[in-house]
Amino acid sequence: MKLSQKSYSSRFGWQSCAMQAGVLYVRNLAGYPFASGASNIWREEVVCRFREIFEKHLAKKGFSWLWLDKESEKTCKRWRKSLFVMPALHDTSRNKVLVFKGDQGILVNYWDHFRMFAETEDFVHLHTCFLKVDRLESLLGKHFEFAFDEKIGFLTAFPEQAGTGLQVVVRVHLPAISFLYGVDKLYQWLKEKDGMLVRGFGGGEKILAHVFEISNYFTLGLSEGELVKMIKEFSSSLCRWEREVRASFLSDTRRKKKLLDRIRFLHSLCSKDDKPDFFLEYASLFFLAQQLGIMVEAEGFNLLKTDAVYREEFLPILSFLKSKRGRIIQYV
């Protein structure tokens, strides 16, 4: 079914973009080496001290305790698209702990002693995420003395996070803008924005499936509220731009034809051989065309034809793009 520009806007709104957002607070114990460079003796002591706070306060509030050193396949699947937990799953250091309740929690001994986070599927709720991590930070602050410098602020393993220790992240799918202007040009333009750190999915340098992760580059000189507002407003402008470009594919016949031709070309490449970059570009544009109602599902190809190793690497990104495994296997 084709959608007019009017019906498209009213049907999809902001959710035309697959999105994920979150807030991270970083804190370290005064007098202790950062977890990234600490021996296991120091790391064990941090866990031991934190365990007391967990049992007295967090466990009673419904938080769960998980040793990341002993991660299971189920754990990886639960957190594989998380903005803040997924990188910790691939870290081989010992005495790492995740305490969580829903999409909020505390990472212990991953680079820093404490990384308090909250995640959401819409940047509109970033302030709510901030309130959640602020409550966790206040709880720990009552029982621990944090590493703090009068001139700099809170000290962190990464210098750019020193100050407030707050990081605000938005992960967003921008296939229409990327296709129209070119992913490299868009990537360069985003990186040139003052105060912004732009990376690919999972914090990588390479942009895959037109997914961008945008966060504040530093924290010094800005309050927590200003950081949240800055990322929220920038993300809002990006989503409006993406929505406008998506709507143009419905009104511009030549632009729509160019999109469909590119999808079919990528399909022909991927169906012959395993080409990771081409496959993810194909999946991204194919899902875009489906959302717009200009391509039927039968035009997809079977993911089972691709190499099994590549398929496992694809799943976190495809999961972020709101794709269920059965649907991926059947259509893509």
DOMI-942240 format. One record per residue (C-alpha): residue number from 1; residue in one letter; x, y, z. Coordinates in Angstrom, 1 decimal. Layout:
<sites>
[site NUM,"A",[X,Y,Z]]
...
</sites>
This chain:
<sites>
[site 1,"M",[0.0,0.0,0.0]]
[site 2,"K",[1.4,3.4,-0.9]]
[site 3,"L",[1.3,6.2,1.6]]
[site 4,"S",[0.7,9.8,0.7]]
[site 5,"Q",[3.0,12.4,2.3]]
[site 6,"K",[0.2,13.4,4.7]]
[site 7,"S",[-0.7,9.9,5.8]]
[site 8,"Y",[3.0,9.1,6.2]]
[site 9,"S",[3.6,12.0,8.6]]
[site 10,"S",[0.6,11.3,10.7]]
[site 11,"R",[1.3,7.5,10.8]]
[site 12,"F",[5.0,7.5,11.7]]
[site 13,"G",[6.0,10.8,13.3]]
[site 14,"W",[9.2,10.6,15.3]]
[site 15,"Q",[9.1,6.9,15.3]]
[site 16,"S",[10.0,6.8,11.6]]
[site 17,"C",[13.6,6.7,12.9]]
[site 18,"A",[14.7,3.6,14.9]]
[site 19,"M",[16.1,5.2,18.0]]
[site 20,"Q",[17.7,4.6,21.3]]
[site 21,"A",[18.9,7.1,23.9]]
[site 22,"G",[20.5,7.0,27.3]]
[site 23,"V",[22.3,8.9,30.1]]
[site 24,"L",[25.5,7.8,31.8]]
[site 25,"Y",[27.0,9.1,35.1]]
[site 26,"V",[30.6,8.1,35.8]]
[site 27,"R",[32.1,8.1,39.3]]
[site 28,"N",[35.3,6.8,40.9]]
[site 29,"L",[36.3,6.2,44.5]]
[site 30,"A",[38.7,8.6,46.1]]
[site 31,"G",[42.1,7.1,46.8]]
[site 32,"Y",[41.6,4.1,44.5]]
[site 33,"P",[43.2,3.6,41.0]]
[site 34,"F",[40.8,3.7,38.1]]
[site 35,"A",[39.4,0.3,37.4]]
[site 36,"S",[40.9,0.3,33.9]]
[site 37,"G",[44.4,0.2,35.4]]
[site 38,"A",[43.8,-1.5,38.8]]
[site 39,"S",[44.9,-4.9,39.9]]
[site 40,"N",[42.4,-7.6,40.8]]
[site 41,"I",[43.0,-6.9,44.5]]
[site 42,"W",[41.7,-3.3,44.1]]
[site 43,"R",[38.9,-4.4,41.8]]
[site 44,"E",[37.8,-7.1,44.4]]
[site 45,"E",[37.7,-4.5,47.1]]
[site 46,"V",[35.5,-2.2,45.1]]
[site 47,"V",[33.1,-5.0,44.4]]
[site 48,"C",[33.1,-6.0,48.1]]
[site 49,"R",[32.3,-2.4,49.3]]
[site 50,"F",[29.6,-2.0,46.6]]
[site 51,"R",[28.0,-5.4,47.6]]
[site 52,"E",[27.2,-4.0,51.0]]
[site 53,"I",[25.3,-1.1,49.4]]
[site 54,"F",[23.5,-3.4,47.0]]
[site 55,"E",[22.2,-5.7,49.7]]
[site 56,"K",[21.1,-2.9,52.0]]
[site 57,"H",[19.5,-0.7,49.5]]
[site 58,"L",[19.3,-1.8,45.8]]
[site 59,"A",[18.3,-5.4,46.2]]
[site 60,"K",[15.3,-4.2,48.3]]
[site 61,"K",[14.3,-2.0,45.3]]
[site 62,"G",[14.2,-4.8,42.9]]
[site 63,"F",[17.7,-4.6,41.4]]
[site 64,"S",[19.4,-7.8,40.2]]
[site 65,"W",[23.1,-8.7,40.5]]
[site 66,"L",[25.0,-10.2,37.6]]
[site 67,"W",[28.7,-11.1,37.3]]
[site 68,"L",[29.8,-10.1,33.8]]
[site 69,"D",[32.9,-12.3,34.2]]
[site 70,"K",[30.6,-15.3,33.9]]
[site 71,"E",[28.3,-14.0,31.2]]
[site 72,"S",[26.1,-16.4,29.4]]
[site 73,"E",[24.7,-16.5,25.9]]
[site 74,"K",[21.4,-15.4,27.4]]
[site 75,"T",[23.0,-12.4,29.1]]
[site 76,"C",[24.6,-11.3,25.8]]
[site 77,"K",[21.3,-11.5,24.0]]
[site 78,"R",[19.6,-9.5,26.7]]
[site 79,"W",[22.1,-6.6,26.5]]
[site 80,"R",[23.6,-6.9,23.0]]
[site 81,"K",[22.0,-3.6,21.8]]
[site 82,"S",[22.5,-1.7,25.0]]
[site 83,"L",[24.3,1.6,24.6]]
[site 84,"F",[26.3,1.2,27.8]]
[site 85,"V",[26.4,-2.6,28.7]]
[site 86,"M",[27.2,-4.1,25.3]]
[site 87,"P",[30.9,-2.8,25.2]]
[site 88,"A",[31.4,-4.2,28.7]]
[site 89,"L",[30.4,-7.7,27.5]]
[site 90,"H",[33.4,-7.8,25.2]]
[site 91,"D",[35.9,-6.6,27.9]]
[site 92,"T",[38.0,-9.5,29.3]]
[site 93,"S",[39.0,-7.9,32.6]]
[site 94,"R",[37.8,-9.6,35.9]]
[site 95,"N",[35.5,-8.6,38.7]]
[site 96,"K",[33.0,-6.8,36.6]]
[site 97,"V",[29.4,-6.5,37.9]]
[site 98,"L",[26.2,-5.3,36.4]]
[site 99,"V",[23.4,-4.3,38.8]]
[site 100,"F",[20.2,-3.6,37.0]]
[site 101,"K",[16.4,-3.1,37.1]]
[site 102,"G",[14.7,-2.8,33.7]]
[site 103,"D",[16.8,-0.5,31.5]]
[site 104,"Q",[18.7,1.3,34.3]]
[site 105,"G",[21.6,0.0,36.3]]
[site 106,"I",[25.2,0.3,37.5]]
[site 107,"L",[28.3,-1.1,35.8]]
[site 108,"V",[31.0,-1.8,38.4]]
[site 109,"N",[34.7,-2.0,37.4]]
[site 110,"Y",[34.3,-1.3,33.7]]
[site 111,"W",[36.9,1.4,33.0]]
[site 112,"D",[35.6,3.4,36.0]]
[site 113,"H",[34.5,2.1,39.4]]
[site 114,"F",[30.8,3.0,38.8]]
[site 115,"R",[28.9,3.7,35.6]]
[site 116,"M",[25.3,4.5,36.4]]
[site 117,"F",[23.0,4.4,33.3]]
[site 118,"A",[19.5,4.6,32.2]]
[site 119,"E",[18.2,3.9,28.6]]
[site 120,"T",[15.1,4.6,26.6]]
[site 121,"E",[13.8,4.1,23.1]]
[site 122,"D",[13.1,7.8,22.5]]
[site 123,"F",[15.2,10.9,23.1]]
[site 124,"V",[12.1,12.7,24.4]]
[site 125,"H",[12.6,10.8,27.7]]
[site 126,"L",[16.2,11.7,28.2]]
[site 127,"H",[15.4,13.9,31.2]]
[site 128,"T",[13.6,11.0,32.8]]
[site 129,"C",[16.8,8.9,32.3]]
[site 130,"F",[18.8,11.7,33.9]]
[site 131,"L",[16.6,11.7,37.0]]
[site 132,"K",[17.1,7.9,37.3]]
[site 133,"V",[20.9,8.0,37.2]]
[site 134,"D",[20.9,11.1,39.4]]
[site 135,"R",[19.1,9.1,42.1]]
[site 136,"L",[21.6,6.2,41.8]]
[site 137,"E",[24.5,8.7,42.0]]
[site 138,"S",[22.9,10.3,45.1]]
[site 139,"L",[22.6,6.9,46.8]]
[site 140,"L",[26.2,5.9,46.2]]
[site 141,"G",[27.3,9.4,47.1]]
[site 142,"K",[25.9,8.9,50.6]]
[site 143,"H",[28.1,5.9,51.2]]
[site 144,"F",[31.3,6.6,49.2]]
[site 145,"E",[33.7,9.5,48.8]]
[site 146,"F",[34.2,10.1,45.1]]
[site 147,"A",[37.4,11.2,43.4]]
[site 148,"F",[37.0,15.0,42.9]]
[site 149,"D",[39.2,18.0,42.0]]
[site 150,"E",[38.2,21.5,43.0]]
[site 151,"K",[39.1,22.9,39.5]]
[site 152,"I",[38.2,20.0,37.3]]
[site 153,"G",[35.3,18.3,39.0]]
[site 154,"F",[34.7,14.5,39.2]]
[site 155,"L",[37.7,12.6,37.9]]
[site 156,"T",[37.2,9.8,35.3]]
[site 157,"A",[39.2,7.2,33.4]]
[site 158,"F",[38.5,9.2,30.2]]
[site 159,"P",[39.6,12.8,30.5]]
[site 160,"E",[36.8,14.1,28.3]]
[site 161,"Q",[34.2,12.8,30.8]]
[site 162,"A",[35.9,14.7,33.7]]
[site 163,"G",[33.8,17.4,35.2]]
[site 164,"T",[30.2,16.4,35.7]]
[site 165,"G",[31.0,12.9,34.6]]
[site 166,"L",[27.8,12.9,32.5]]
[site 167,"Q",[27.4,11.4,29.0]]
[site 168,"V",[24.2,11.7,27.0]]
[site 169,"V",[23.9,9.4,24.0]]
[site 170,"V",[21.4,9.1,21.2]]
[site 171,"R",[21.6,6.2,18.7]]
[site 172,"V",[19.6,6.9,15.6]]
[site 173,"H",[18.9,5.4,12.2]]
[site 174,"L",[19.2,7.9,9.4]]
[site 175,"P",[18.9,6.0,6.1]]
[site 176,"A",[17.1,8.7,4.1]]
[site 177,"I",[19.6,11.5,4.7]]
[site 178,"S",[22.5,9.1,4.3]]
[site 179,"F",[21.2,7.9,0.9]]
[site 180,"L",[20.4,11.4,-0.4]]
[site 181,"Y",[23.6,13.2,0.6]]
[site 182,"G",[26.0,10.3,1.1]]
[site 183,"V",[26.9,8.6,4.3]]
[site 184,"D",[30.5,10.0,4.3]]
[site 185,"K",[29.3,13.6,3.8]]
[site 186,"L",[26.7,13.2,6.6]]
[site 187,"Y",[29.3,11.6,8.9]]
[site 188,"Q",[31.7,14.5,8.3]]
[site 189,"W",[29.1,17.1,8.8]]
[site 190,"L",[28.0,15.6,12.1]]
[site 191,"K",[31.6,15.3,13.3]]
[site 192,"E",[32.1,19.0,12.7]]
[site 193,"K",[29.4,20.1,15.1]]
[site 194,"D",[30.9,21.7,18.1]]
[site 195,"G",[30.7,19.7,21.3]]
[site 196,"M",[29.5,16.5,19.6]]
[site 197,"L",[31.1,13.1,19.5]]
[site 198,"V",[29.8,11.0,16.5]]
[site 199,"R",[30.4,7.3,16.0]]
[site 200,"G",[28.9,4.2,14.5]]
[site 201,"F",[26.9,1.5,16.1]]
[site 202,"G",[28.5,0.3,19.3]]
[site 203,"G",[30.9,3.2,19.4]]
[site 204,"G",[32.8,2.1,16.3]]
[site 205,"E",[34.5,4.5,13.9]]
[site 206,"K",[32.7,3.0,10.9]]
[site 207,"I",[29.1,3.8,10.1]]
[site 208,"L",[27.1,0.6,9.4]]
[site 209,"A",[23.5,0.4,8.3]]
[site 210,"H",[23.3,4.2,8.5]]
[site 211,"V",[23.2,4.1,12.3]]
[site 212,"F",[24.9,7.0,14.1]]
[site 213,"E",[25.6,7.4,17.8]]
[site 214,"I",[25.7,11.0,18.9]]
[site 215,"S",[26.9,12.2,22.4]]
[site 216,"N",[28.5,15.1,24.1]]
[site 217,"Y",[32.3,15.3,23.5]]
[site 218,"F",[33.1,16.8,26.9]]
[site 219,"T",[31.4,17.8,30.2]]
[site 220,"L",[33.5,20.7,31.5]]
[site 221,"G",[31.8,24.1,31.5]]
[site 222,"L",[28.3,22.7,31.1]]
[site 223,"S",[25.7,21.7,33.6]]
[site 224,"E",[24.0,18.4,33.5]]
[site 225,"G",[20.7,20.0,32.4]]
[site 226,"E",[22.6,21.9,29.6]]
[site 227,"L",[24.2,18.7,28.3]]
[site 228,"V",[20.8,16.9,28.2]]
[site 229,"K",[19.2,19.8,26.4]]
[site 230,"M",[22.0,20.1,23.9]]
[site 231,"I",[21.8,16.5,22.8]]
[site 232,"K",[18.0,16.4,22.9]]
[site 233,"E",[17.6,19.5,20.7]]
[site 234,"F",[20.2,18.3,18.2]]
[site 235,"S",[18.6,14.9,18.0]]
[site 236,"S",[15.2,16.5,17.5]]
[site 237,"S",[16.5,18.5,14.5]]
[site 238,"L",[18.1,15.4,13.0]]
[site 239,"C",[14.8,13.5,13.2]]
[site 240,"R",[12.8,16.3,11.6]]
[site 241,"W",[15.3,16.4,8.8]]
[site 242,"E",[15.2,12.6,8.4]]
[site 243,"R",[11.4,12.7,8.4]]
[site 244,"E",[11.3,15.4,5.7]]
[site 245,"V",[13.6,13.5,3.4]]
[site 246,"R",[11.6,10.3,3.9]]
[site 247,"A",[8.4,12.1,2.9]]
[site 248,"S",[10.1,13.4,-0.2]]
[site 249,"F",[10.6,9.8,-1.5]]
[site 250,"L",[6.8,9.6,-1.7]]
[site 251,"S",[6.4,12.9,-3.7]]
[site 252,"D",[9.5,12.7,-5.9]]
[site 253,"T",[9.2,9.8,-8.5]]
[site 254,"R",[12.8,10.0,-9.6]]
[site 255,"R",[14.1,10.0,-6.0]]
[site 256,"K",[11.9,7.0,-5.2]]
[site 257,"K",[13.1,5.1,-8.3]]
[site 258,"K",[16.8,5.8,-7.4]]
[site 259,"L",[16.2,4.3,-4.0]]
[site 260,"L",[14.5,1.2,-5.3]]
[site 261,"D",[17.3,0.7,-7.9]]
[site 262,"R",[19.9,0.9,-5.2]]
[site 263,"I",[18.1,-1.6,-3.1]]
[site 264,"R",[17.8,-4.1,-6.0]]
[site 265,"F",[21.5,-3.6,-6.9]]
[site 266,"L",[22.6,-4.3,-3.3]]
[site 267,"H",[20.3,-7.3,-3.3]]
[site 268,"S",[22.0,-8.7,-6.4]]
[site 269,"L",[25.4,-8.3,-4.7]]
[site 270,"C",[24.5,-9.8,-1.4]]
[site 271,"S",[22.7,-12.8,-2.9]]
[site 272,"K",[25.8,-13.8,-4.8]]
[site 273,"D",[28.4,-13.5,-2.0]]
[site 274,"D",[28.8,-12.5,1.7]]
[site 275,"K",[29.5,-8.8,1.7]]
[site 276,"P",[28.9,-7.4,5.2]]
[site 277,"D",[28.9,-3.7,4.4]]
[site 278,"F",[26.7,-4.1,1.4]]
[site 279,"F",[24.3,-6.4,3.3]]
[site 280,"L",[23.8,-3.9,6.1]]
[site 281,"E",[23.3,-1.0,3.6]]
[site 282,"Y",[20.8,-3.2,1.9]]
[site 283,"A",[18.9,-4.1,5.1]]
[site 284,"S",[18.8,-0.5,6.1]]
[site 285,"L",[17.4,0.8,2.8]]
[site 286,"F",[15.1,-2.2,2.5]]
[site 287,"F",[13.5,-1.5,5.9]]
[site 288,"L",[13.2,2.2,4.9]]
[site 289,"A",[11.4,1.3,1.7]]
[site 290,"Q",[9.1,-1.0,3.7]]
[site 291,"Q",[8.2,1.8,6.2]]
[site 292,"L",[7.4,4.1,3.3]]
[site 293,"G",[5.2,1.4,1.7]]
[site 294,"I",[7.0,1.5,-1.6]]
[site 295,"M",[8.5,-2.1,-1.5]]
[site 296,"V",[6.8,-5.3,-0.7]]
[site 297,"E",[8.3,-7.8,1.6]]
[site 298,"A",[8.6,-10.5,-1.1]]
[site 299,"E",[11.4,-8.5,-2.7]]
[site 300,"G",[13.8,-9.4,0.1]]
[site 301,"F",[16.1,-12.4,0.1]]
[site 302,"N",[16.8,-15.1,2.6]]
[site 303,"L",[19.4,-14.3,5.3]]
[site 304,"L",[20.1,-18.0,5.6]]
[site 305,"K",[22.1,-17.7,2.4]]
[site 306,"T",[24.7,-15.5,4.1]]
[site 307,"D",[27.7,-16.8,6.1]]
[site 308,"A",[26.8,-17.8,9.7]]
[site 309,"V",[29.6,-15.7,11.3]]
[site 310,"Y",[28.4,-12.6,9.5]]
[site 311,"R",[24.8,-13.3,10.5]]
[site 312,"E",[25.7,-13.2,14.3]]
[site 313,"E",[27.5,-9.9,13.8]]
[site 314,"F",[24.5,-8.5,12.1]]
[site 315,"L",[21.9,-9.4,14.7]]
[site 316,"P",[22.6,-6.5,17.2]]
[site 317,"I",[22.2,-3.9,14.5]]
[site 318,"L",[19.2,-5.6,12.9]]
[site 319,"S",[17.6,-6.0,16.4]]
[site 320,"F",[18.1,-2.2,16.9]]
[site 321,"L",[16.3,-1.6,13.6]]
[site 322,"K",[13.2,-3.2,15.2]]
[site 323,"S",[13.6,-6.5,13.3]]
[site 324,"K",[12.7,-9.8,14.8]]
[site 325,"R",[14.8,-12.8,14.0]]
[site 326,"G",[12.0,-14.7,12.2]]
[site 327,"R",[11.2,-11.7,10.1]]
[site 328,"I",[14.8,-11.2,9.2]]
[site 329,"I",[15.2,-14.8,8.1]]
[site 330,"Q",[12.0,-14.7,6.1]]
[site 331,"Y",[12.4,-11.4,4.3]]
[site 332,"V",[15.9,-10.2,4.3]]
</sites>
